[in-house]
Amino acid sequence: MAAIHLKDIAKTYSNGKTVIEDLNLEIKDRSFTVLLGPSGCGKTTALRMIAGLEEVSAGQLYIGDQNVTKTEPGERGLAMVFQNYAIYPHMTVRRNIEFGLKNMKYLKDEIEKRIKQVVGMVGLQEYVNAKPSTLSGGQRQRIALARAISKKPEVFLMDEPLSNLDAKLRNQMRSELIDLHRSLKSTFVFVTHDQIEAMTMATDIVIFNYGRIMQQGTPKEVYENPANLFVATFIGDPGMNTIAFPGIGTVGFRPQKVKLTMPADFQGAKVAGMVITKEMLGMDHLYHVATGLGTIIMKSEADLSVDEAVQLYISEQDLYFFDSNEQRTADAMLIDSVLNTVKAADGVTMTKHHLAGSVYG
């Protein structure tokens, strides 16, 4: 078993700055768990504490049923892949993989067997005698992966390993990592600030902000049911539209849910607006529309012009509601108050709303 448990974990540096406080996190055995959040949110610090590269200031850390809080990194049964590859530039691919296995006292025949196996897994068979300087960024990252795989760890830790690659290589490596996770059946813990990486690869996402977990769940759960305003605006490409009403609450809706024609049996808000910017995204366009509710972002296949007047339709079933503390709410009085305030805005008309249809559960 390679489940990971962080219990009441805190991290305070020598200068007195606390970056993580009272962190409780369970990473499931054999999951592909992504720690996601903006720069400085604590996700990399959490990963480095799991690895043993950062000392735990308080709390306990378990890998399986073993308390590894004070265990040396090399004795934790894990391998780590870094953003900058951390491979030896003067060694060939073979030597980079071989070096760690020799230090682990493996016999020559076993080393050869593992090298052959892992270079095949990462597609480096033709480059075993090449040095990293002659290879592409994606191939260098594969060396780091091959070296990690060769040790047959129960846990793989990855700290933004794709951030130095170009867009095409990132897409390719994402697919390869998904396949690798399926074939190895190990626990993967992957740190990134890129929500697309998280949404496409993870079985489980842990969203961090200011050293705290904002939400944990499957990609589908955190997208469809954000627990708070931070998650709602952070997850999604682009994030959720939000309209705040001071002292009352906030209403949110996804750009993809904004329509230009009235849906059948429509219940919701009809909003007059004008297109102020337009971005082409292949088949779709991304529009910023000025309205009486503020600027609304819309994603649509429709080909509109800048300065074109439009009518936007936002169904009540696509609305999300958040209280004054930015937490998701199902409070009927608050929702009713928000919807009445929306209705009072310039250029907005609403059909009669019925709370049972709203997305607030």
ZADREN-855929 format. One record per residue (C-alpha): residue in three letters; x, y, z. Coordinates in steps of 0.2 Angstrom, whole numbers. Each point is the difference from the previous one (the first is absolute). Layout:
<pts>
{Ala; {X; Y; Z}}
...
</pts>
This chain:
<pts>
{Met; {0; 0; 0}}
{Ala; {7; 17; -5}}
{Ala; {-14; 12; 7}}
{Ile; {7; 16; 7}}
{His; {-7; 8; 16}}
{Leu; {4; 18; 6}}
{Lys; {-6; 2; 17}}
{Asp; {-1; 18; 8}}
{Ile; {15; 5; -10}}
{Ala; {8; 17; 2}}
{Lys; {15; 8; -8}}
{Thr; {9; 15; 8}}
{Tyr; {17; 7; -6}}
{Ser; {14; 6; 11}}
{Asn; {-6; 18; -4}}
{Gly; {-16; -4; 9}}
{Lys; {-11; 0; -16}}
{Thr; {-13; -14; 0}}
{Val; {-4; -6; -18}}
{Ile; {-11; -15; 5}}
{Glu; {-10; -2; 16}}
{Asp; {-11; -14; 6}}
{Leu; {0; -10; -17}}
{Asn; {-10; -16; -1}}
{Leu; {1; -9; -16}}
{Glu; {-2; -18; -6}}
{Ile; {7; -5; -16}}
{Lys; {-8; -17; -6}}
{Asp; {11; -15; -4}}
{Arg; {3; -1; -19}}
{Ser; {-8; 16; -4}}
{Phe; {6; 14; -11}}
{Thr; {-2; 14; 12}}
{Val; {4; 18; -6}}
{Leu; {4; 14; 12}}
{Leu; {-6; 15; -9}}
{Gly; {0; 19; 4}}
{Pro; {8; 16; -4}}
{Ser; {19; 4; 4}}
{Gly; {4; 1; 18}}
{Cys; {-16; -9; 6}}
{Gly; {10; -14; 9}}
{Lys; {-2; -15; -12}}
{Thr; {18; -2; -3}}
{Thr; {4; 2; 18}}
{Ala; {-12; -14; 4}}
{Leu; {8; -11; -14}}
{Arg; {18; 3; 7}}
{Met; {-6; -5; 18}}
{Ile; {-7; -16; -7}}
{Ala; {17; -3; -9}}
{Gly; {10; 4; 16}}
{Leu; {8; 15; -8}}
{Glu; {-9; 12; 12}}
{Glu; {0; -3; 18}}
{Val; {-18; -1; 8}}
{Ser; {-2; 13; 13}}
{Ala; {-15; -9; 8}}
{Gly; {-11; -15; -3}}
{Gln; {2; -17; -7}}
{Leu; {3; -7; -17}}
{Tyr; {-4; -18; -5}}
{Ile; {4; -10; -16}}
{Gly; {-10; -15; 1}}
{Asp; {0; -5; 19}}
{Gln; {17; 7; 3}}
{Asn; {3; 16; 9}}
{Val; {14; 8; -11}}
{Thr; {-1; 18; 8}}
{Lys; {18; -2; 5}}
{Thr; {6; -12; -13}}
{Glu; {14; 4; -12}}
{Pro; {-6; 3; -18}}
{Gly; {10; -15; -7}}
{Glu; {-9; -12; 12}}
{Arg; {-18; 5; -4}}
{Gly; {-3; -11; -15}}
{Leu; {-3; 14; -13}}
{Ala; {7; 9; -15}}
{Met; {0; 18; -5}}
{Val; {0; 8; -17}}
{Phe; {4; 19; 0}}
{Gln; {-4; 15; -11}}
{Asn; {18; 1; -6}}
{Tyr; {2; -18; -3}}
{Ala; {15; -2; 13}}
{Ile; {9; -12; -12}}
{Tyr; {19; -2; -2}}
{Pro; {5; 10; -16}}
{His; {17; -9; -1}}
{Met; {-8; -18; 0}}
{Thr; {-9; -9; -13}}
{Val; {-18; -5; 1}}
{Arg; {6; -18; 6}}
{Arg; {12; 7; 13}}
{Asn; {-13; 12; 7}}
{Ile; {-12; -14; 3}}
{Glu; {14; -12; 6}}
{Phe; {8; 12; 12}}
{Gly; {-15; -1; 13}}
{Leu; {-2; -19; -2}}
{Lys; {19; -3; 4}}
{Asn; {-2; 11; 15}}
{Met; {-14; -11; 5}}
{Lys; {11; -15; -1}}
{Tyr; {-9; -9; -14}}
{Leu; {9; -14; -10}}
{Lys; {6; 3; -17}}
{Asp; {-12; -11; -8}}
{Glu; {-15; 8; 9}}
{Ile; {7; 17; -5}}
{Glu; {0; -5; -18}}
{Lys; {-17; -7; 1}}
{Arg; {-7; 16; 7}}
{Ile; {8; 11; -12}}
{Lys; {-7; -9; -15}}
{Gln; {-17; 0; 8}}
{Val; {-1; 18; 4}}
{Val; {8; 7; -15}}
{Gly; {-13; -10; -10}}
{Met; {-14; 7; 11}}
{Val; {5; 19; -3}}
{Gly; {5; -3; -18}}
{Leu; {19; 3; 1}}
{Gln; {6; -16; -7}}
{Glu; {9; 9; -14}}
{Tyr; {9; 12; 12}}
{Val; {7; -11; 14}}
{Asn; {18; 6; -5}}
{Ala; {-4; 18; -3}}
{Lys; {3; 14; 12}}
{Pro; {-14; 12; 6}}
{Ser; {8; 15; -9}}
{Thr; {-4; -9; -17}}
{Leu; {-18; -3; 5}}
{Ser; {-16; 11; 0}}
{Gly; {-9; 6; 16}}
{Gly; {-13; -14; -1}}
{Gln; {14; -13; -2}}
{Arg; {9; 7; 15}}
{Gln; {-16; -1; 10}}
{Arg; {-2; -18; -5}}
{Ile; {18; -4; 6}}
{Ala; {-6; 7; 17}}
{Leu; {-15; -11; -1}}
{Ala; {9; -15; -5}}
{Arg; {12; 2; 15}}
{Ala; {-14; 2; 12}}
{Ile; {-9; -15; -7}}
{Ser; {15; -11; 0}}
{Lys; {0; 1; 19}}
{Lys; {-18; -8; 1}}
{Pro; {-6; 12; 13}}
{Glu; {-17; -1; 8}}
{Val; {-2; 19; -2}}
{Phe; {5; 12; -14}}
{Leu; {1; 18; 5}}
{Met; {1; 13; -15}}
{Asp; {3; 19; 3}}
{Glu; {-6; 9; -16}}
{Pro; {9; -12; -11}}
{Leu; {-8; 7; -16}}
{Ser; {2; 18; 2}}
{Asn; {16; 2; -10}}
{Leu; {-7; -9; -15}}
{Asp; {-9; 9; -15}}
{Ala; {-19; -2; -2}}
{Lys; {1; -15; -12}}
{Leu; {12; -10; 11}}
{Arg; {-10; 4; 15}}
{Asn; {-16; -8; -8}}
{Gln; {10; -15; -5}}
{Met; {8; -2; 17}}
{Arg; {-17; 1; 8}}
{Ser; {-6; -15; -10}}
{Glu; {16; -9; 4}}
{Leu; {-1; 3; 19}}
{Ile; {-19; -6; 0}}
{Asp; {6; -16; -9}}
{Leu; {15; -2; 11}}
{His; {-11; 1; 16}}
{Arg; {-12; -13; -7}}
{Ser; {14; -12; -4}}
{Leu; {10; 2; 16}}
{Lys; {-15; 0; 12}}
{Ser; {10; 11; 12}}
{Thr; {-6; 16; 10}}
{Phe; {4; 16; -10}}
{Val; {1; 17; 9}}
{Phe; {2; 14; -13}}
{Val; {2; 18; 4}}
{Thr; {-6; 14; -12}}
{His; {-7; 17; -2}}
{Asp; {-8; -5; -17}}
{Gln; {-18; -5; 2}}
{Ile; {0; -8; -17}}
{Glu; {13; -12; 5}}
{Ala; {-10; -4; 16}}
{Met; {-16; -2; -9}}
{Thr; {7; -12; -13}}
{Met; {11; -11; 10}}
{Ala; {-7; -1; 18}}
{Thr; {-11; -13; 8}}
{Asp; {0; 12; 15}}
{Ile; {3; 18; 1}}
{Val; {5; 10; 16}}
{Ile; {-2; 19; -2}}
{Phe; {11; 10; 11}}
{Asn; {0; 19; 4}}
{Tyr; {10; 9; 14}}
{Gly; {6; -17; 7}}
{Arg; {-18; -7; 2}}
{Ile; {-10; -13; -9}}
{Met; {-14; 9; -9}}
{Gln; {-8; -16; -7}}
{Gln; {5; -18; -4}}
{Gly; {-9; -11; -12}}
{Thr; {-1; -7; -18}}
{Pro; {2; 12; -15}}
{Lys; {-18; -2; -3}}
{Glu; {-5; 4; 18}}
{Val; {11; 16; 2}}
{Tyr; {-6; 7; -17}}
{Glu; {-18; -4; 2}}
{Asn; {-2; 3; 19}}
{Pro; {13; 13; 5}}
{Ala; {-1; 1; 19}}
{Asn; {5; 19; 1}}
{Leu; {3; 15; -11}}
{Phe; {19; -3; -2}}
{Val; {-3; -17; -7}}
{Ala; {-14; 6; -12}}
{Thr; {11; 14; -7}}
{Phe; {16; -10; 0}}
{Ile; {-7; -16; -9}}
{Gly; {-6; 2; -18}}
{Asp; {7; 7; -16}}
{Pro; {-4; 14; 3}}
{Gly; {-6; 0; 18}}
{Met; {-18; 3; 5}}
{Asn; {-8; 17; -2}}
{Thr; {-4; 7; 17}}
{Ile; {-11; 15; 5}}
{Ala; {2; 6; 17}}
{Phe; {-14; 9; 10}}
{Pro; {8; 8; 15}}
{Gly; {-9; -5; 17}}
{Ile; {-10; -14; -9}}
{Gly; {11; -12; -10}}
{Thr; {6; -5; -17}}
{Val; {-7; -9; -15}}
{Gly; {11; -9; -12}}
{Phe; {-3; -9; -17}}
{Arg; {12; -8; -13}}
{Pro; {4; 9; -16}}
{Gln; {-5; -15; -10}}
{Lys; {-18; 1; 7}}
{Val; {-3; 18; -6}}
{Lys; {-11; -2; -15}}
{Leu; {-5; 12; -14}}
{Thr; {-17; -7; -4}}
{Met; {-14; -4; 13}}
{Pro; {0; -18; 5}}
{Ala; {-17; -9; 0}}
{Asp; {-10; 2; 16}}
{Phe; {13; 13; 6}}
{Gln; {1; 5; 18}}
{Gly; {14; 12; 4}}
{Ala; {7; 17; -5}}
{Lys; {0; 9; -16}}
{Val; {14; 12; -1}}
{Ala; {3; 14; -13}}
{Gly; {18; 4; -4}}
{Met; {13; 5; -13}}
{Val; {15; -10; -6}}
{Ile; {16; 9; 6}}
{Thr; {14; -13; -4}}
{Lys; {1; -16; -11}}
{Glu; {13; -14; 0}}
{Met; {0; -14; -12}}
{Leu; {3; -18; 8}}
{Gly; {-2; -11; -15}}
{Met; {-18; -5; -2}}
{Asp; {-5; 11; 15}}
{His; {1; 19; 3}}
{Leu; {3; 8; 17}}
{Tyr; {-10; 16; 3}}
{His; {0; 13; 13}}
{Val; {-17; 8; 0}}
{Ala; {-4; 16; 10}}
{Thr; {-17; -1; 9}}
{Gly; {-9; 8; 14}}
{Leu; {7; -14; 11}}
{Gly; {18; 4; -5}}
{Thr; {11; -8; -13}}
{Ile; {-6; -18; -4}}
{Ile; {11; -13; -8}}
{Met; {-8; -11; -13}}
{Lys; {7; -15; -10}}
{Ser; {-10; -3; -16}}
{Glu; {2; -7; -17}}
{Ala; {-10; 16; -6}}
{Asp; {10; 12; -11}}
{Leu; {-4; 17; 8}}
{Ser; {8; 17; -3}}
{Val; {8; 12; 12}}
{Asp; {-13; 14; 5}}
{Glu; {-14; -12; -5}}
{Ala; {-16; 1; 11}}
{Val; {-5; -17; 7}}
{Gln; {-13; -8; 11}}
{Leu; {7; -13; 12}}
{Tyr; {-10; -14; 8}}
{Ile; {6; -7; 16}}
{Ser; {-11; -15; 7}}
{Glu; {-3; -1; 18}}
{Gln; {5; -18; 0}}
{Asp; {17; 6; -4}}
{Leu; {2; 12; 14}}
{Tyr; {11; -3; 15}}
{Phe; {-2; 10; 16}}
{Phe; {13; 5; 14}}
{Asp; {-2; 9; 16}}
{Ser; {9; 15; 7}}
{Asn; {14; -12; 6}}
{Glu; {2; -6; -18}}
{Gln; {-6; -17; 4}}
{Arg; {-13; -10; -10}}
{Thr; {-17; 2; 7}}
{Ala; {-18; -7; -2}}
{Asp; {-8; 13; 11}}
{Ala; {-17; 3; -8}}
{Met; {-1; 18; 7}}
{Leu; {17; 5; -6}}
{Ile; {-3; -7; -17}}
{Asp; {-17; 9; -1}}
{Ser; {9; 16; 5}}
{Val; {14; -2; -13}}
{Leu; {-13; -4; -14}}
{Asn; {-10; 15; 4}}
{Thr; {15; 11; -1}}
{Val; {5; -7; -17}}
{Lys; {-17; 4; -6}}
{Ala; {1; 18; 6}}
{Ala; {16; 3; -11}}
{Asp; {-1; 10; -15}}
{Gly; {-3; -9; -16}}
{Val; {-5; -16; 9}}
{Thr; {-17; -9; 0}}
{Met; {-4; -16; 9}}
{Thr; {-13; -13; -2}}
{Lys; {-8; -6; 16}}
{His; {14; -10; 9}}
{His; {-3; -17; 9}}
{Leu; {13; -4; 13}}
{Ala; {-1; -19; -3}}
{Gly; {8; 1; -17}}
{Ser; {16; 10; 5}}
{Val; {17; -7; 1}}
{Tyr; {3; 3; 19}}
{Gly; {0; -18; 7}}
</pts>
